[in-house]
């Protein structure tokens, strides 16, 4: 009898151990399954993209969050007068992190970049002087953005820096279907003046101490926007000069003896203000 009892106790003990191990294994498997199911943060994917007008080949860059599902607003990003460089691509990546599809535009063609302010001035002047071609390049970029399968084609905005700011403001004045336009350290003497056909909400953010932007040009810009009934906001950031959003601006300013300098506070404030604008229209 004692042997039978002892054997029974051993059997029950083994069953308890096996049950505990199986339970632990199931909990571990469940935990692993939960880890896989937990959504991760943004995964920015950036790709080169080529597009063209009848006369110009452009080399752009499109970025989006690969972890985000469904269609989302698209944003065109137009470069400074230096051309399509790493800085404008960085801004496209930052917009992708916020949940947008962003296309860093090439307004000069062939991905052309300026190594010197004289070249930058020449390249940007050539674009502004040929407004038909400038529109064609902008339209082609917009088409690329809208054709991206992740983009909600009814929700399109544009931002621009320096020369790029003037471009997006001009395109808004030209009547392109943009929900919002944000210009950073941008000239406001534009080749196309606003009319009551402007549908974009407009945000201009400049440095209060930017010598490239005269008070007279700002007054004229505000007057034209108000006369046309455009929904706009103009912000001056204290002590900020030209290119205040670009961390590389200070070095470039020293190199070429130009009033360029990065200002962290104005950079962050202007980016947050742009996000508020987008949140209000999308």
C-alpha positions in Angstrom: 0.0 0.0 0.0 2.8 2.4 0.9 4.5 1.7 -2.5 1.2 2.5 -4.3 0.8 5.7 -2.3 4.3 6.8 -3.0 3.9 6.1 -6.7 0.7 8.1 -6.8 2.4 11.1 -5.1 5.3 11.0 -7.6 2.8 10.9 -10.5 0.8 13.9 -9.2 4.0 15.8 -8.6 5.1 15.2 -12.2 1.7 16.3 -13.5 1.9 19.6 -11.5 5.4 20.3 -12.9 4.3 19.6 -16.5 1.2 21.8 -16.1 3.3 24.7 -14.6 5.8 24.5 -17.4 3.1 24.4 -20.1 1.4 27.4 -18.4 4.6 29.3 -18.3 5.3 28.5 -22.0 1.8 29.8 -23.0 2.3 33.0 -21.0 5.7 33.5 -22.7 4.1 32.8 -26.1 1.3 35.3 -25.4 3.9 37.9 -24.3 5.8 37.4 -27.5 2.6 37.7 -29.5 1.8 41.0 -27.7 5.3 42.4 -28.5 4.8 41.7 -32.2 1.3 43.2 -32.2 2.4 46.4 -30.4 2.7 49.2 -33.0 6.1 50.8 -33.2 6.9 54.5 -33.8 7.4 56.2 -37.2 9.5 54.4 -39.7 10.5 57.0 -42.3 11.2 55.7 -45.7 12.8 58.0 -48.3 13.1 57.4 -52.0 14.7 59.2 -54.9 12.1 60.3 -57.5 12.6 61.6 -61.0 10.1 63.7 -62.9 10.1 66.2 -65.7 8.6 69.1 -67.6 8.8 69.3 -71.4 12.2 70.9 -71.0 13.6 70.0 -67.6 14.5 66.8 -65.7 14.1 67.1 -61.9 15.5 64.9 -59.1 13.4 65.0 -56.0 13.0 63.0 -52.8 9.8 61.6 -51.3 9.4 60.5 -47.7 6.6 58.9 -45.7 6.1 56.8 -42.5 6.0 53.1 -43.6 4.3 52.1 -40.3 1.4 54.4 -40.9 -1.7 53.0 -42.6 -4.1 54.7 -44.9 -4.0 57.9 -47.0 -2.7 61.1 -45.5 -2.0 64.7 -46.5 0.8 65.5 -48.9 3.3 68.4 -48.5 5.6 69.9 -51.1 8.9 71.2 -49.7 10.8 73.8 -51.7 14.5 74.3 -51.1 16.5 77.4 -50.3 18.4 79.2 -53.0 21.3 76.7 -52.5 19.2 74.1 -54.3 17.9 70.7 -53.6 20.2 69.5 -50.9 20.3 67.4 -47.7 18.6 70.2 -45.7 15.4 70.1 -47.7 15.4 66.3 -47.5 15.8 66.5 -43.8 12.7 68.6 -43.6 10.8 66.1 -45.8 11.8 63.4 -43.3 10.6 65.5 -40.4 7.2 65.9 -42.1 7.1 62.2 -42.7 7.6 61.6 -38.9 4.6 63.8 -38.3 2.5 61.6 -40.5 2.6 63.4 -43.9 3.9 62.3 -47.2 6.5 64.9 -48.1 8.1 65.6 -51.5 11.4 67.6 -51.5 11.0 69.5 -54.8 13.8 70.3 -57.3 13.0 73.7 -58.7 16.4 74.1 -60.5 16.4 70.9 -62.4 18.9 67.9 -62.4 19.3 68.3 -58.7 21.4 71.3 -59.3 23.1 72.9 -56.2 24.9 76.2 -55.8 28.3 76.2 -54.2 28.5 80.0 -54.0 26.0 82.8 -53.4 26.6 84.2 -56.9 25.5 80.9 -58.4 22.5 80.7 -56.0 21.4 84.1 -57.0 21.7 83.2 -60.7 19.8 79.9 -60.4 17.0 81.4 -58.3 16.6 84.4 -60.6 16.4 82.2 -63.7 13.4 80.4 -62.1 11.6 83.5 -61.1 12.2 85.2 -64.5 10.6 82.3 -66.4 7.3 81.9 -64.5 5.7 79.6 -67.0 8.5 77.1 -66.5 8.5 77.6 -62.8 4.8 76.8 -62.7 5.4 73.7 -64.9 8.0 72.4 -62.5 5.8 73.0 -59.5 2.8 71.3 -61.2 5.0 68.3 -62.2 6.1 68.0 -58.5 2.5 68.3 -57.4 1.5 65.5 -59.8 4.2 63.2 -58.4 3.0 63.8 -54.9 -0.6 63.2 -55.7 0.2 60.0 -57.6 1.8 58.5 -54.5 -0.6 55.8 -53.2 -0.3 57.0 -49.6 -1.5 60.6 -50.4 -5.0 62.0 -49.9 -5.2 64.1 -53.1 -7.7 66.4 -51.5 -5.2 67.4 -48.8 -2.2 69.2 -50.2 0.1 71.8 -48.7 3.4 73.4 -49.5 6.3 74.8 -47.4 9.4 76.6 -48.6 12.6 78.1 -47.2 14.2 81.4 -48.5 13.8 81.2 -52.3 11.5 78.2 -51.7 9.3 80.4 -49.5 8.8 82.9 -52.3 8.0 80.0 -54.7 5.2 78.5 -52.5 3.7 82.0 -51.8 3.8 82.7 -55.6 2.1 79.4 -56.4 -0.6 80.1 -53.8 -1.1 83.6 -55.4 -1.3 81.9 -58.8 -4.3 79.9 -57.6 -3.0 76.4 -57.2 -5.2 74.2 -55.1 -3.2 74.2 -51.8 -4.9 74.0 -48.4 -2.0 75.7 -46.7 1.3 77.4 -47.5 4.1 78.1 -45.0 7.1 80.2 -45.9 10.2 80.5 -43.7 12.7 83.4 -44.0 11.1 84.2 -47.3 11.2 87.2 -49.6 7.7 88.7 -50.0 8.2 90.8 -53.2 6.4 88.2 -55.4 6.1 88.0 -59.2 2.4 87.2 -58.9 0.2 89.2 -56.6 -2.7 87.7 -54.7 -6.3 87.9 -55.8 -9.6 86.8 -54.3 -9.1 83.4 -56.0 -6.4 82.4 -53.4 -7.8 79.4 -51.5 -4.7 78.7 -49.3 -4.3 79.6 -45.7 -0.9 81.4 -45.7 1.8 81.6 -43.0 4.9 83.7 -43.4 7.6 83.5 -40.7 10.7 85.7 -40.9 13.5 87.1 -38.8 12.8 90.5 -37.4 16.5 91.4 -38.1 16.7 89.9 -41.6 18.3 92.6 -43.7 17.2 90.9 -46.9 13.6 91.6 -46.2 12.8 95.4 -46.1 10.0 96.8 -43.9 8.6 98.4 -47.1 8.3 95.0 -48.8 6.5 93.5 -45.7 4.1 96.4 -45.6 3.3 96.0 -49.3 2.9 92.3 -48.9 0.4 92.7 -46.0 -1.5 95.3 -47.8 -1.9 93.1 -50.9 -3.0 90.1 -48.9 -5.6 92.1 -47.0 -6.9 93.7 -50.1 -7.4 90.2 -51.7 -9.0 88.9 -48.6 -6.4 86.1 -48.1 -6.4 84.3 -44.8 -2.8 84.9 -43.7 -0.5 85.4 -40.7 2.8 87.1 -40.7 5.3 86.5 -37.9 8.6 88.2 -37.1 11.0 86.4 -34.7 13.0 88.8 -32.5 16.8 88.9 -33.1 16.5 86.3 -35.9 18.2 86.9 -39.2 18.1 85.2 -42.6 18.1 81.3 -42.7 17.3 81.0 -39.0 15.9 77.5 -39.4 19.0 76.0 -41.0 21.6 74.7 -38.5 24.3 75.1 -41.2 23.5 78.8 -41.8 25.9 80.2 -39.3 28.9 78.5 -40.9 27.7 79.6 -44.4 27.3 83.2 -43.1 30.9 83.3 -41.8 32.2 81.6 -45.0 30.6 84.1 -47.4 30.4 87.1 -45.0 26.6 87.2 -45.2 24.0 87.9 -42.5 23.0 84.2 -42.1 22.6 82.5 -38.7 20.7 79.7 -37.1 18.5 80.5 -34.2 17.2 77.5 -32.3 14.3 79.2 -30.6 12.9 80.7 -33.8 13.5 77.4 -35.6 11.5 75.4 -33.1 8.8 78.0 -32.7 8.2 78.4 -36.5 8.1 74.6 -36.9 5.4 74.3 -34.2 3.5 77.2 -35.8 3.5 75.3 -39.1 2.1 72.2 -37.4 -0.7 74.3 -35.9 -1.5 75.6 -39.4 -1.7 72.1 -40.8 -3.8 70.9 -37.9 -6.3 73.6 -38.6 -6.7 72.7 -42.3 -6.3 68.9 -42.3 
